[in-house]
Amino acid sequence: MTTGDPRSRPTVVTAAVVLWLVVFAVQTVAHTVRIGAEARGFGPWSVVPIVLGFAVLGFFAFGALRLARGSGRARFWLAVLGAVSLIGSFAPPYGLTTAEGIASTIAAVLPYLPGARGWFPPRVRRVSRPAQPRVVGWDPETGEPIRASE
């Protein structure tokens, strides 16, 4: 379903982008709150996994913005992240982790619904070119390649 403009973003894609950004915001707040407790409890090296977590969250946000623009690769990689989030939602502690996993999974499935497929351009097929004869040297006067005759 679109808003009437021939190139307007489908509603399901917008919903997926909003869900991804909400998951990003919730996880950013959760990571930020955990930084102090982790550093006090386990020392300064415990901040490294949290920084890596922020990098993954940046990937979520970047992917959501690319998804909004119609990137098929972003759609694929966010689907992979949604599947990983679904698997992670079954691990304790249940609650916010489970809700984030389910929201990520829903956001990953929405761009694959039939109403959203038109927003993502089809992949361009590669055209194979006939092989050129092998270059055996260069003409010293013109600089043109000298090709092997077969």
C-alpha positions as CSV (number, residue, x, y, z in Angstrom):
1,M,0.0,0.0,0.0
2,T,1.4,3.4,-1.0
3,T,0.4,7.0,-0.5
4,G,-0.3,7.6,-4.2
5,D,3.1,8.8,-5.4
6,P,4.4,6.2,-7.8
7,R,7.7,5.9,-5.9
8,S,6.5,6.4,-2.4
9,R,7.7,4.0,0.3
10,P,5.2,1.2,1.1
11,T,3.7,1.3,4.6
12,V,5.2,-2.1,5.6
13,V,8.7,-0.9,4.8
14,T,8.1,2.3,6.9
15,A,6.8,0.1,9.7
16,A,9.9,-2.1,9.5
17,V,12.2,0.9,9.6
18,V,10.4,2.3,12.6
19,L,10.6,-1.1,14.4
20,W,14.4,-1.3,13.6
21,L,15.0,2.2,14.9
22,V,12.9,1.5,18.1
23,V,15.0,-1.7,18.7
24,F,18.1,0.4,18.1
25,A,17.0,3.0,20.6
26,V,16.1,0.5,23.3
27,Q,19.3,-1.4,22.9
28,T,21.4,1.8,23.0
29,V,19.8,2.8,26.3
30,A,20.3,-0.7,27.7
31,H,24.0,-0.7,26.7
32,T,24.6,2.8,28.0
33,V,23.1,1.9,31.4
34,R,25.2,-1.3,31.6
35,I,28.5,0.5,30.9
36,G,29.0,1.7,34.5
37,A,28.1,-1.5,36.2
38,E,30.2,-3.6,33.8
39,A,33.3,-1.4,34.3
40,R,33.0,-1.5,38.1
41,G,32.4,-5.2,38.3
42,F,34.8,-6.6,35.8
43,G,37.4,-3.9,35.1
44,P,38.2,-1.7,32.2
45,W,38.5,-4.6,29.7
46,S,34.8,-5.3,30.1
47,V,34.0,-2.2,28.1
48,V,35.4,-3.8,24.9
49,P,32.4,-6.0,24.3
50,I,30.1,-3.1,25.0
51,V,31.9,-1.0,22.4
52,L,31.5,-3.9,20.0
53,G,27.9,-4.0,20.9
54,F,27.6,-0.3,20.0
55,A,29.2,-1.1,16.6
56,V,26.5,-3.7,16.0
57,L,23.9,-1.2,17.0
58,G,25.3,1.2,14.5
59,F,24.9,-1.5,11.9
60,F,21.3,-1.8,12.9
61,A,20.7,1.9,12.4
62,F,22.7,2.1,9.1
63,G,20.8,-0.9,7.8
64,A,17.5,0.6,8.8
65,L,18.3,3.8,6.9
66,R,19.4,1.9,3.9
67,L,16.3,-0.2,4.1
68,A,14.2,3.0,4.0
69,R,16.0,3.9,0.7
70,G,15.3,0.6,-0.9
71,S,18.5,-1.3,-0.5
72,G,18.1,-5.1,-1.2
73,R,21.3,-5.9,0.6
74,A,20.2,-4.0,3.7
75,R,17.0,-6.0,3.5
76,F,18.9,-9.3,3.4
77,W,21.4,-8.4,6.2
78,L,18.6,-7.1,8.5
79,A,16.8,-10.3,7.9
80,V,19.9,-12.2,9.1
81,L,20.1,-9.9,12.2
82,G,16.4,-10.6,12.8
83,A,17.0,-14.3,12.7
84,V,19.9,-14.0,15.1
85,S,17.8,-11.8,17.4
86,L,15.0,-14.4,17.3
87,I,17.5,-17.1,18.4
88,G,18.8,-14.8,21.1
89,S,15.3,-14.0,22.4
90,F,15.0,-17.6,23.7
91,A,18.0,-17.1,26.1
92,P,17.4,-16.0,29.7
93,P,16.7,-13.4,31.1
94,Y,13.3,-13.2,29.5
95,G,11.5,-9.9,29.2
96,L,13.2,-7.1,27.3
97,T,15.5,-9.4,25.4
98,T,12.5,-11.5,24.2
99,A,10.5,-8.4,23.2
100,E,13.5,-7.0,21.3
101,G,14.0,-10.4,19.5
102,I,10.3,-10.6,18.5
103,A,10.3,-6.9,17.3
104,S,13.5,-7.5,15.3
105,T,12.0,-10.7,13.8
106,I,8.8,-8.8,12.8
107,A,10.9,-6.0,11.4
108,A,12.9,-8.5,9.4
109,V,9.9,-10.2,7.9
110,L,8.0,-7.1,6.9
111,P,10.2,-6.1,3.9
112,Y,9.6,-9.5,2.4
113,L,5.9,-9.2,2.3
114,P,4.4,-8.9,-1.2
115,G,3.4,-5.2,-0.7
116,A,7.0,-4.3,-0.1
117,R,8.7,-6.1,-2.9
118,G,8.2,-3.3,-5.5
119,W,10.2,-0.9,-3.3
120,F,13.4,-3.0,-3.7
121,P,14.8,-3.1,-7.2
122,P,15.6,-6.5,-8.7
123,R,19.2,-7.6,-8.9
124,V,20.9,-6.8,-12.2
125,R,21.9,-9.9,-14.0
126,R,25.5,-10.1,-15.0
127,V,26.1,-10.4,-18.8
128,S,29.0,-12.6,-19.8
129,R,31.2,-11.1,-22.4
130,P,33.0,-13.1,-25.0
131,A,36.6,-13.7,-24.1
132,Q,39.1,-11.4,-25.8
133,P,42.2,-12.9,-27.3
134,R,45.3,-12.8,-25.1
135,V,47.5,-9.8,-25.3
136,V,51.1,-10.9,-26.3
137,G,52.7,-7.5,-26.6
138,W,52.3,-3.8,-27.4
139,D,52.9,-2.0,-30.7
140,P,55.8,0.4,-29.9
141,E,54.6,3.1,-32.3
142,T,50.8,3.2,-31.6
143,G,50.7,1.7,-28.1
144,E,47.9,-0.7,-29.3
145,P,47.8,-4.2,-27.8
146,I,49.0,-7.0,-30.1
147,R,46.6,-9.9,-29.5
148,A,47.3,-13.6,-30.1
149,S,45.6,-14.9,-33.2
150,E,44.1,-18.3,-32.7
